[in-house]
Amino acid sequence: MDWNLYRCGRIGHITYSPDEPALREYMRASTAAGQLWRCLRCGTFVHGDPSESGPATKVPVVKRGREIRSELILRVFAIERFVRVLLFGGVAYLIWQFGHSKQSIERTFNHDLPVVRSTFNQLGFNINHSRLLLEFRQALHISPHTLDLIAIGVALFAVVELVEGVGLWLSKRWGEYFAMVVTSLGLPYEIYDLTLTVTWTKGLLFAINLALVLYLVITKRLFGARGGRHAFEARLRSDSVFEEAANEARARADKEAEVEAETAAEVQARAEVAGEDEEGEEAEARARADKAESPTS
């Protein structure tokens, strides 16, 4: 799949007119229907005026190929983060609502518990030692202030996940760093939790987080990995269509300079040969003159 054409088909082409004439000739073409400009992403020539113009140093760096595919992968991780935002946001709201309605819930629980216990006893189930019932009793003894603090903590975690998701969705450098750092901080706890009990849910979440950290560090070259930011930006520039045009223009200029140098050397060599011939002719003329002036024997 050509990711460059895929992205251009979705959001349109990006063209640029450099101020330098030598570069401009490689970025445009003329037809009977008008001028064509070369797309910085997919490299095809498209009709119409260029999207931007300016010096070669201001040409926008356009993500191509692998980087477009990488953006889609990061958006998959971002969607997983957005799902977490909904889950933790909902839990925070339920805890907050429970704290403010705890008294009424406790009255209802105490009023209806004998009926529920009797019903389950008739069915042959003793719920007095039910783990769910015990945990619910403990929750009823938590103060509303403590529940509010718990709700705020869960809500803050949801906000952190939201920032992660937005940064990954937009493929921003700060978002990649933020997601990598926050996710890394949670890995030790996840490893410890897995040593206590292993479940499919815990294993899956740990695998997702570990994969995200490794993917960001390796492919985005975070914290100096594989040359760091400079190597990452250098690779982006090397993949640029504009860089290809600049290389072609430089190669053409070097070729023209080489031809001019060869021509100048050839002219100089001819001039030297002509000068030597003139000196030889002058020497012969002087020799003939000297011979004519000398007395004959």
N, C-alpha and C positions, 0 to 999 in steps of 0.2 A: 504494500500500500504506500502510495506517495503522500506522506504526511503534509508536505508543503502545499500540494494542490488541494488537499482536503481542507487545510486551514484557509487558504485563499478562497476556496469555494464557499466557505461559511461566512467569512468576515470581509472578503475583498482583498485586492492586491495592494501592495505598498510600493510606490515608485518614488524616485529621488533624482533631481537634476543637480549635479555638482557644478560649481562655478568654474572649475578647471576645464578648459576646452578639450584637452586630451582625454580626460576621464568621461566627459559628457558624450563624446563620440562612441564610447563603448556601452553607454547606458541608453542610447536611443537609436531608432532606425526610421527612415523616411519611406513612405509608400504613397501611392496615388490618393489614398483615402486620408492621408495625414500622417502625423508623427506617431511613432510607437515608443513606449518607454518600458524598460526592463524592470520586472518586479524583483524587489530585493529578497523576497521569500522563495518563490518558485522558479524565478529566472526566465519566465516567459515574457514576450513583448505584448503590451496591451495598449489599446487606443486611449487617447485622452491626454490631458495635461498631467504633469507629475504631481504626486501628492504633496511633496515638499521640495525645497531647493535650498542651496547654501554651499558652504565650503565642504571639502571632502572630510575634514576633521569633525564635522557635525552630523555626518550621516548616521541615522538611527541603527542601532544593533537589533536585528530582527532574528528571533528564534526560528530555527529551521530543523527539519528532520527529527533527530533524537530528542531535541529539547521540546518539540511539540508533543511527541509521544510521552516524554517525561511529565509534561503538564497534565496529560490525561491520567497518568498513574497517580500523581499527587491529588488530583480531584477525587479519585476513588477513596483515598485516605481521608480527604476532606469530608466526603459524604458520611463516612463512618464516624467522624468527629461530630458532625451535625446531628446524627442519630443519638449520640451520647448527650448532646446539649438538650435534646427533647426529653430523654430519660431522666437525667439529673435535675433538669428544670422542673419536671413533673413531680419527682420525689421531694424536691425542696418545697414545692407548693403544698404537697400533701402533709409534710411534717409541720409546716407553718399552720395549716388549717387544723391539723390535729391538736396542736398546742393551744389554739384559741378556742377549740370546741371540746377540750379534754373533759371538762366537768360534766357536760351533757352526755358525752360518750361514756364516761365512767358510770353515771347514773343508769343509763340504758343498759350497759353491760351487767351491772350488778342486779338490775331488775330482771333481765332476760336470761341470765346465766342458769338459774335453777331449772327453768323450762328446757333450755338447750341440753343441760346435763341429764335431765330425766329422759329426754327423747333419745339421746345417744345410749343411755343405760338400757333402755328397752330394746335397742338394736344390738346390744351386746358389746358396746364400745365404752370404755372408761376414759373420759377426756380430762380427768383431774391432773394427770401427769403428761398431758399433751405438750410438746415443746412449743408449738405455736401459741397455746393458751398461756404458758408460762412467760414467754417473751412479751405477749400482749399485756399481761399483768405488770411486768417490769416497766413497760412503756408508760403505763398509766401512773406510775409513781415518779416519773421524771417531771421536774418542774417546768412550767411554761417558758420561763426564761432560758433554761437549758435547751429546750426544743427550738426556741427562736435562734439560739446560737448555732445549733446543728443545721437548721434550715439555711441560715446565712452561709455557713461553710459549704454546704452542698451547692447552693446557688453560685458562690464564687468559683467553685470547681466547674460548674456549667459555663460560666463566663470565660474561664481559661480555655475550655474546649472550643468555645465559639471563636475566640481569637485564633486558636490553632487552625480551625477549619477555614476561616476567612483567609489567613495567610497562605495556607496550602492551596486553596481554590484560586487565588490570584497569582500564585507562583512568585511571591515576593521574597527577596533575599532575607528580610527580617522575619518573615513568616516561617521560612525554612529553619532559621536559627532558633526561633521561639519554639517551634514544634519539636525540634531535635532535643533542646535542653529540657523542656517540660516532660517529654516522654522518657528521656533518660533518667530523670529524677525518680520516676515511678517504677522503673525496672527492678531495683533492689527489693522493694516491697513485694512486687509481683513474684519474684524468685522465692522470697521467704514464704509467701502465702502458698506457693506451689509445694514447698517442702512439708507443709502441714497437711494439706489435702489437695489432691489432683482431680480436677474436673475438666470436661471438654470446654466449658465456657472460659475458665481461667487459662487453660492452655491456648485457646484460640486468641484471646485478648493479648496474652503475652507474645504470641507469635506475630500478631499484627504490629504491636508496638516495637518489637525488636526489628522486624523487617523495615519499618518506617525509619528508625534510627540509622540502620546500616545503609539503606537506600539514599538517604539525605547526605550522609557523610561521604559516601563513595561517589555518587553521581554529581552532587553539587559541590564537592570538594570543600566541605565546611571545616573550619578550624585548621586550615593549612593542609588538609589531606590532599594528596596527589597534586601538590603545587599550589593549592589554595585558590583564592579569588582571582589572582592574576592569571594563573593557568586556565581557570574556567572562562574568564573573559577573552583570553587569547584564543581559546578554542572556538568561542562564539564568533570572533572576528575572522578566524581562518575559514569558517564554514560560510561566511557571508558571500553573497553574489557580488556585492560591491568590491570585496577584496579580490575576487577573481578578475573583475574588470580592471582594478588597479594593477594587478600583477601583469595582465595583458598589456596595459598601457606602458608600464615600466619596461616590459620585454621589448615592446615596439620601439620605445625611446632608446633603449640600449642598442638595439639592432641598427637604428638610424645613426646613432653616434659611432658605432663600429664601422658602418659603411663610409661615413664622412671621414673618419680617421684613416681608413684604407685609401680613400680617394686622395686625401691630402698627402699621404705618404707616397702614393704613386706619382702625384704631380711634382713633389719635391725630388723624387728619384729622377724623373725625366729632366727636371731643371738642372740637376747636378750633372747628368749625362750630357745635356746640351752645353753646359758651361765647360765641361772637359773637352768637348769637341771644338768649341770656340778657342780655348787655350791652345789646343793642338794646331789649329789652323793658323793662329797668330805666330806660333813658334816656327812653323814651316815657312811662313811669309818672311819672318826675320832671317831665317837661314838662307832663303833664296836671295834676299837683299844683301846679306853679308857676302855671299858668294859672288854676286854681280859686282860689288864694289872692290873686291880683292883683285890685285894685278894678276894677269894671266902669265904663266911661265913660258 
